[in-house]
């Protein structure tokens, strides 16, 4: 495999890693939006429970109904909090995967840069060698 092929392969790998990072960033943004929705829903559920007022001042049938309503809303809010905690745990895993993918991309990018610099130095060396040979030939031709 020539250096040019190796550089092309590395370039392709860097592009693929970049796509992976972009995909993971998009997924993390989607998860963050979902987390925000969970939190907004929890705030609304809390407001609903608090907004129903004190059930002790109502008639017994209405107080029972209001109490059951509050219990249902609190149970739903608890369920929502559990779901939010699980979702945040999944987000932490996604963030770790994103960091790992970003690191892999950066490492490959550095290797690619090193290989490109090596090829550039080799080209410069070959060009200097050609220039030196031309200069030597000119000098020898001038002596003859």
N, C-alpha and C positions, 0 to 999 in steps of 0.2 A: 504494500500500500504506500503510495507516495505521500509526501507531506501535504500536497494540495488536497488529496482525498481525505487525509486525516483532519485537515482544517475544515473541509466541507462537512465531514461527519460531526465534528465538534460543534460547528455552527448550527447544524440541524438539531443536535441534542440541546444546545442552549435555547433554541427557539421552542422546542418541545417542553423544556422545563419552564420557560416563560409562559407558555400556554397553560401548563399545569398550575402555576402560581396564579395566573389570572382567573382560572376556573375556581381555585380554592378561595380567592378573594371575593369572587362573586357569591360563592356559597356562604361564606362568612357574613357578607352583607345581608344576604337573605335571612340568615339565622338571627342577625342583629335586629332586623325588622320584625321578625317573629317574637323576639324577646320583648321588644317595645310594645307589641300588641298585647302580649301576656300582661305586662305591667299596667298598661292602660285599662285592660279588662279588670284587673284586680282593684284598681282605683275606683272603677265604676261599680263593682260589686260592693265594695266597702261603703261607697256613697249610697247605694240602694239600701243596704242594711241600716245605716245610720239615718237615712231619710224616712224610714218607715215610722219613726217616732217611738215613744215609750208605749209599750203595750199594757202597762199596769193601769192606765187611766181609762181604758176602753171597757165596753161591756164584755162579759165573760166569753161569749162566742167570738167576738171580734178580737179579743186579747189572745185567745187560743190560735185563731187564724194568723194573726200578726206574728206570734211567737213561732209558729211552724214556718211561716215565710222567712223569718230571720234565720232560723236554723238551716233551712234549705239554701239560703244565700250564703251563709257562713260555710256550709259544707262544700258548696260549689267553689267558693273562694279558696278553701283549703286544698281542694283537688287541683285547682288552678296553680296554687303555690307549688305543689308537688311537681306538676308538669313543668313549671318554670324552672325549678331546680334541676330537673332532668335535662331540660333543654340547655341550661347554662353549662352543665357538665359536658354535653355534646359539643357546645361551642368551644369549651376549653380544649377538647380533643382536636377540633377543627383548627383552632389557632396553633396548636402544636404541629399539626400536619403542614399548615401553611409556613410556619417558621422553618421546618425541615426542608420543604420544597424550595423555599427561597434560598436557603443555605446551599442546597445542591446546585441550583441555578448559578449562584454566585461563584461557587468553586469551579464549575465547568466554564464559566465566563473567564475566570482567571487563567485556567489552563489554555483556553482558546487564545486569550491575549498573549500569553507566553509563546505559544506556537506561532502566532502571527508575527510577533517580534523576532523570533528566531529566523523565520523565513525572510523577513525584511533585512535582518543583519546579513544573512547569507547572500541576498541579492546585492546589497551594498558592497559586500566583500568581493563578489564576482565582478561588479562594475568597476571597483577600484583596481582589481587585478587586470581587467581588460585595459583600463586607462594606463596603468603602469606598463603593460606590454606594448601599447601603442607608443607611449613616450619613449620606451627603450628602443623600439624599432626606429622611431624618428631620430633619436640621438645617434644610433648606429648608422643610419642612412646619412646623417649629417657629417659623420666622421669619415665616411668613405669617399 
